[in-house]
Amino acid sequence: MIMKIASFALCVVVASAVAAAGVMTQTGQPSGELRRPGFHHLHMNSPNPSATINEFLKVYPASTKVTDGGFEGIRSANGVTLLFTKVNAPPPAPGPGRVTAKAPQTAFWHHVWAVSDGRATLKRLRDGDPSFDQTKFIPQFTSPAGGTVDFSSDTFGGFLTTSQVEEAKRKGVAPTRQGGYFNWYGPDGVVMETTDGRAESYNIVGMFQDQPYCALFWYRKHLNAADQPASGRGGQGARGQPGAAAPAVPATPTSEADCKVTRGTEVSWPSTYRRGHYRIPAPQLVYFDDLTFRWYMNQEDRPLAPTRGQLMDHVSLSVTDLNAWVAKLKAEGVKFLEQPYGFGGTQAVLIEGPSREAIELVEKK
């Protein structure tokens, strides 16, 4: 059945810091299941991987260049790897106000990458490119009136609805101007969210899903996704909770049988979308090792497009027994995009996720 989710002010922790630590082996495995996959890498398409990697290094200098499986890449300070396939032409790069038939929105939205001083990073980007604000910066709208801010903390916190924004103004609530994040188009036009943190680290794979709760159950069922990070230190991008003055909301879906919901009609702020951001239902998330996969409901009025061939092509997970995983997923009816193929000195397969996101499983000996 379709469940109508009531509107509420959503508080999502996106700018809290996390210690820069290597991605750890996942523990807490339920008895009788295959060993939970670890995070392997994010895979992107680029007409010039070397130049793209150098652009990333200018902004995130604690990262390092790597090569894996024959692909050039970059590894963040906390061990998150991005690999690149060289393509002949720039791949489609959707973003707020840039979604078209030729650049459709997919399940992959943006990279959430922390730095020790976000405002200093934004200043360096502007100083290094006089056209940055016109070509790469993504402003955050604060209300239907069209005002914008550079940093999320330069406006009211808590992702307020339009009526709550007006109430905050009447009460004279002041923005904290501490912490927060800014958004911009990074190398090859990928959407970036650069947050304030204690140290430089890649924290969240930002996503969309056509049905967020159904996706949550899919990742748990088919990939044994975790609800907590492997380190147990507390994850990034926690699920939103209603504000103190918010109305009561129906119970969230508890199984695949009732997982479908309708997107709320009320938007909240700040938002990189001029019309506001749909944050009802609340964002859902899972973990592979210490990396957060967090998704909101699809913001567009058409289904999400397949990720293959797009700027952000697929996400890759590591498994210790590929044959066993293939047997499990085939028995569960999961769609395979590519049967076993070589990846460096090992094997991999490619499957399709709930919103047509490509997911690679790489055997790790």
C-alpha positions as CSV (number, residue, x, y, z in Angstrom):
1,M,0.0,0.0,0.0
2,I,1.0,3.6,-0.4
3,M,1.5,5.4,2.9
4,K,1.1,9.2,3.1
5,I,3.9,10.7,5.2
6,A,3.1,13.8,7.2
7,S,5.3,16.9,6.9
8,F,7.7,17.8,9.6
9,A,10.8,19.9,10.2
10,L,13.7,17.6,9.6
11,C,17.1,17.8,11.4
12,V,19.8,15.9,9.6
13,V,23.3,15.8,10.9
14,V,25.5,16.4,7.9
15,A,28.3,18.5,9.2
16,S,29.4,16.8,12.3
17,A,33.0,15.7,12.2
18,V,34.4,12.2,12.0
19,A,37.9,11.2,12.7
20,A,40.0,10.5,9.7
21,A,40.5,6.7,9.9
22,G,41.0,3.9,7.4
23,V,37.9,2.0,6.3
24,M,37.6,-1.0,8.6
25,T,36.4,-4.5,8.2
26,Q,32.7,-4.9,8.9
27,T,31.8,-6.8,12.0
28,G,28.6,-7.8,13.8
29,Q,27.7,-10.2,11.0
30,P,24.3,-12.0,11.6
31,S,24.8,-15.8,12.1
32,G,24.3,-17.9,9.0
33,E,24.8,-15.2,6.4
34,L,27.5,-14.6,4.0
35,R,30.2,-12.2,5.2
36,R,29.0,-8.7,4.8
37,P,30.5,-6.9,1.8
38,G,33.1,-4.2,2.5
39,F,33.4,-0.9,0.6
40,H,35.7,-1.2,-2.4
41,H,35.4,2.0,-4.5
42,L,33.2,4.5,-6.3
43,H,33.6,4.4,-10.1
44,M,33.2,7.4,-12.3
45,N,33.6,8.2,-16.0
46,S,35.9,11.0,-17.2
47,P,37.4,12.1,-20.5
48,N,40.7,12.9,-18.7
49,P,41.1,10.9,-15.5
50,S,44.6,12.3,-14.7
51,A,43.3,15.9,-14.9
52,T,40.2,15.1,-12.8
53,I,42.3,13.5,-10.1
54,N,44.6,16.5,-10.0
55,E,41.6,18.8,-9.6
56,F,40.4,16.7,-6.6
57,L,43.9,16.8,-5.1
58,K,43.9,20.6,-5.1
59,V,40.8,20.7,-2.9
60,Y,41.5,17.6,-0.9
61,P,45.3,17.5,-0.6
62,A,45.4,14.8,2.1
63,S,44.2,12.3,-0.6
64,T,46.7,10.3,-2.7
65,K,46.8,9.0,-6.3
66,V,46.2,5.2,-6.7
67,T,45.8,2.6,-9.4
68,D,43.5,-0.4,-8.9
69,G,42.3,-2.9,-11.4
70,G,44.1,-1.0,-14.2
71,F,42.1,2.2,-13.4
72,E,43.6,5.5,-12.3
73,G,42.1,6.9,-9.1
74,I,42.3,8.8,-5.9
75,R,42.1,7.6,-2.3
76,S,40.8,10.0,0.4
77,A,42.6,10.5,3.7
78,N,40.3,8.0,5.4
79,G,40.6,5.3,2.7
80,V,37.7,5.9,0.3
81,T,38.7,5.2,-3.3
82,L,37.4,6.8,-6.5
83,L,38.4,5.1,-9.7
84,F,37.9,6.5,-13.2
85,T,37.2,5.0,-16.6
86,K,38.5,7.1,-19.5
87,V,35.7,8.0,-22.0
88,N,35.7,9.8,-25.3
89,A,33.3,12.6,-24.4
90,P,32.2,14.2,-21.1
91,P,29.4,12.1,-19.5
92,P,26.1,13.6,-18.5
93,A,26.4,15.7,-15.3
94,P,23.0,16.4,-13.7
95,G,22.6,18.8,-10.9
96,P,20.1,21.3,-9.4
97,G,18.4,23.0,-12.4
98,R,20.5,20.9,-14.8
99,V,18.4,17.8,-15.1
100,T,17.4,17.2,-18.7
101,A,16.6,14.3,-21.0
102,K,20.3,14.2,-22.0
103,A,21.5,14.6,-18.4
104,P,18.9,12.6,-16.4
105,Q,19.0,12.3,-12.6
106,T,20.2,8.9,-11.4
107,A,20.4,7.3,-8.0
108,F,23.9,8.9,-7.5
109,W,23.6,12.5,-6.3
110,H,26.9,13.8,-4.8
111,H,30.1,13.3,-2.9
112,V,30.1,14.5,0.7
113,W,33.7,15.3,1.6
114,A,34.8,17.0,4.8
115,V,37.6,19.5,5.3
116,S,39.0,21.1,8.4
117,D,37.9,24.6,7.3
118,G,35.1,24.7,4.8
119,R,35.0,28.5,4.5
120,A,38.7,28.7,3.8
121,T,38.3,26.0,1.1
122,L,35.5,28.0,-0.6
123,K,37.7,31.1,-0.5
124,R,40.5,29.2,-2.2
125,L,38.2,27.9,-4.9
126,R,37.0,31.4,-5.6
127,D,40.4,32.9,-5.5
128,G,41.7,30.3,-8.0
129,D,38.9,30.7,-10.5
130,P,37.4,34.2,-11.2
131,S,34.4,32.5,-12.8
132,F,33.8,30.0,-10.0
133,D,30.6,31.7,-8.7
134,Q,29.1,31.8,-12.3
135,T,30.1,28.3,-13.4
136,K,30.7,26.0,-10.4
137,F,29.2,27.4,-7.2
138,I,25.7,26.0,-6.2
139,P,23.9,28.5,-4.1
140,Q,21.6,27.4,-1.3
141,F,18.1,29.0,-1.4
142,T,16.6,29.9,1.9
143,S,12.9,30.4,1.1
144,P,10.6,30.8,-1.8
145,A,11.5,34.5,-2.0
146,G,14.8,33.4,-3.6
147,G,17.4,34.6,-1.1
148,T,20.6,32.5,-1.0
149,V,23.5,31.8,1.3
150,D,27.0,30.3,0.7
151,F,27.0,28.0,3.7
152,S,24.2,26.1,5.2
153,S,24.9,27.6,8.7
154,D,24.3,31.1,7.3
155,T,20.6,30.5,7.5
156,F,18.3,28.8,10.0
157,G,19.2,25.3,11.0
158,G,17.0,22.2,11.1
159,F,15.8,22.2,7.5
160,L,12.7,24.3,8.2
161,T,9.6,24.3,6.1
162,T,8.5,27.6,4.6
163,S,6.1,28.5,7.4
164,Q,8.8,27.6,10.0
165,V,11.3,29.9,8.2
166,E,8.8,32.8,8.5
167,E,8.2,32.0,12.2
168,A,12.0,31.9,12.8
169,K,12.2,35.4,11.2
170,R,9.5,36.7,13.3
171,K,11.2,35.4,16.5
172,G,14.5,36.9,15.5
173,V,16.3,33.6,15.4
174,A,19.9,34.0,14.3
175,P,21.9,31.6,12.2
176,T,24.8,30.0,14.0
177,R,27.3,30.6,11.1
178,Q,29.3,27.7,12.6
179,G,30.1,24.5,10.8
180,G,27.8,23.5,7.9
181,Y,28.5,22.9,4.3
182,F,28.6,24.4,0.8
183,N,27.8,22.9,-2.6
184,W,29.6,23.2,-5.9
185,Y,30.2,21.5,-9.2
186,G,33.5,19.6,-8.9
187,P,35.7,18.0,-11.4
188,D,33.8,17.0,-14.6
189,G,30.8,18.7,-13.1
190,V,30.1,16.2,-10.3
191,V,28.0,17.7,-7.5
192,M,30.0,18.1,-4.3
193,E,29.0,18.8,-0.7
194,T,32.0,20.1,1.2
195,T,31.5,20.1,4.9
196,D,33.3,21.4,8.0
197,G,34.9,18.6,9.9
198,R,37.8,17.8,12.3
199,A,39.8,16.4,9.5
200,E,39.7,15.8,5.8
201,S,37.6,12.7,5.0
202,Y,35.1,11.3,2.5
203,N,32.0,10.6,4.5
204,I,28.9,10.0,2.5
205,V,27.8,8.7,-0.8
206,G,24.8,11.0,-1.4
207,M,22.0,9.3,-3.3
208,F,18.4,9.4,-4.4
209,Q,15.9,6.5,-4.4
210,D,12.5,6.2,-6.1
211,Q,11.3,4.5,-2.9
212,P,13.6,5.1,0.0
213,Y,12.2,2.6,2.5
214,C,12.0,-0.2,-0.2
215,A,15.6,0.6,-1.0
216,L,16.5,0.3,2.7
217,F,15.0,-3.2,2.8
218,W,16.6,-4.2,-0.5
219,Y,20.1,-3.3,0.7
220,R,19.6,-5.1,4.0
221,K,18.1,-8.2,2.4
222,H,20.3,-8.7,-0.7
223,L,23.6,-7.1,0.5
224,N,23.5,-7.5,4.3
225,A,24.0,-3.8,4.6
226,A,24.7,-2.6,8.2
227,D,22.7,0.0,10.2
228,Q,25.9,1.2,12.0
229,P,29.5,1.9,10.9
230,A,32.0,-0.9,11.4
231,S,34.1,1.2,13.8
232,G,31.1,1.8,16.1
233,R,32.2,5.5,16.3
234,G,28.8,6.9,15.1
235,G,28.1,7.5,11.5
236,Q,27.6,10.4,9.2
237,G,24.3,11.6,7.8
238,A,21.9,10.3,10.5
239,R,18.3,9.7,9.7
240,G,16.2,12.8,10.3
241,Q,13.9,13.2,13.3
242,P,10.9,15.5,13.7
243,G,11.5,18.8,15.4
244,A,10.0,19.6,18.8
245,A,7.0,21.5,17.3
246,A,6.4,19.0,14.5
247,P,3.2,17.1,14.2
248,A,3.1,13.4,14.9
249,V,3.9,11.2,11.9
250,P,2.7,7.7,11.0
251,A,4.9,4.8,11.8
252,T,7.5,4.2,9.2
253,P,7.3,1.0,7.0
254,T,8.5,-2.1,8.7
255,S,8.8,-4.5,5.7
256,E,8.8,-4.8,2.0
257,A,5.1,-5.4,2.1
258,D,4.3,-1.8,3.1
259,C,7.5,0.0,2.0
260,K,6.1,2.3,-0.7
261,V,5.3,5.9,0.3
262,T,4.3,9.1,-1.4
263,R,6.7,12.0,-1.5
264,G,5.6,14.8,0.8
265,T,4.4,18.0,-0.9
266,E,6.0,20.5,1.5
267,V,9.6,21.5,0.9
268,S,12.2,22.7,3.3
269,W,15.2,25.0,3.4
270,P,18.1,25.5,2.8
271,S,18.0,23.9,-0.6
272,T,20.1,23.8,-3.7
273,Y,16.8,23.5,-5.6
274,R,15.1,26.8,-6.3
275,R,11.7,25.4,-5.4
276,G,13.0,23.8,-2.1
277,H,14.0,20.3,-1.2
278,Y,11.6,17.5,-0.6
279,R,12.8,15.9,2.7
280,I,9.6,13.9,3.4
281,P,10.1,11.0,3.9
282,A,13.2,11.3,6.0
283,P,16.5,10.2,4.5
284,Q,17.5,6.6,4.9
285,L,21.0,5.2,5.2
286,V,23.1,2.1,5.4
287,Y,26.8,1.4,5.9
288,F,29.5,-0.6,4.2
289,D,32.5,-0.5,6.5
290,D,32.5,3.1,7.8
291,L,31.1,4.7,4.7
292,T,27.6,6.0,4.7
293,F,25.2,5.5,1.8
294,R,22.4,8.0,2.4
295,W,19.5,8.7,0.2
296,Y,16.5,11.1,-0.1
297,M,13.5,10.4,-2.2
298,N,13.8,11.2,-5.9
299,Q,13.4,15.0,-6.3
300,E,12.3,14.8,-9.9
301,D,8.9,13.9,-11.4
302,R,10.3,11.0,-13.5
303,P,11.9,7.8,-12.4
304,L,15.6,7.8,-11.8
305,A,17.7,6.8,-14.8
306,P,20.2,3.9,-14.9
307,T,23.7,5.0,-13.7
308,R,25.8,3.1,-16.3
309,G,27.5,5.5,-18.7
310,Q,26.7,8.5,-16.5
311,L,29.2,10.6,-14.6
312,M,28.9,8.5,-11.5
313,D,28.8,5.0,-13.0
314,H,28.7,2.5,-10.2
315,V,29.6,1.7,-6.7
316,S,31.8,-1.3,-5.9
317,L,31.8,-3.6,-2.8
318,S,34.3,-6.3,-1.9
319,V,33.3,-9.9,-1.1
320,T,35.3,-12.9,0.0
321,D,33.4,-15.5,-1.9
322,L,32.1,-14.2,-5.2
323,N,30.6,-17.6,-6.3
324,A,28.5,-17.8,-3.2
325,W,27.3,-14.2,-3.6
326,V,26.4,-14.8,-7.2
327,A,24.4,-17.9,-6.2
328,K,22.6,-16.0,-3.4
329,L,21.7,-13.0,-5.5
330,K,20.5,-15.1,-8.5
331,A,18.3,-17.2,-6.1
332,E,16.8,-13.9,-4.8
333,G,16.0,-12.7,-8.3
334,V,18.5,-9.8,-8.3
335,K,19.1,-8.4,-11.8
336,F,22.7,-9.0,-13.2
337,L,24.0,-6.3,-15.5
338,E,27.3,-8.2,-16.2
339,Q,28.3,-11.7,-15.5
340,P,31.7,-12.5,-13.9
341,Y,34.6,-10.5,-15.6
342,G,38.1,-9.8,-14.8
343,F,39.1,-6.9,-12.4
344,G,42.8,-6.7,-12.1
345,G,43.9,-10.1,-10.8
346,T,40.4,-11.1,-9.5
347,Q,36.8,-11.4,-10.6
348,A,33.8,-9.2,-10.4
349,V,30.1,-9.0,-11.3
350,L,27.7,-6.1,-11.8
351,I,24.2,-6.1,-10.4
352,E,21.4,-3.5,-10.4
353,G,20.1,-1.8,-7.3
354,P,16.5,-0.8,-6.5
355,S,16.6,2.5,-8.4
356,R,18.7,1.2,-11.3
357,E,22.1,2.0,-9.7
358,A,24.9,-0.3,-10.8
359,I,26.6,-2.1,-8.0
360,E,29.8,-4.1,-8.5
361,L,30.9,-7.0,-6.4
362,V,34.7,-7.5,-6.5
363,E,36.2,-10.7,-5.0
364,K,38.8,-9.9,-2.5
365,K,41.2,-12.8,-1.7
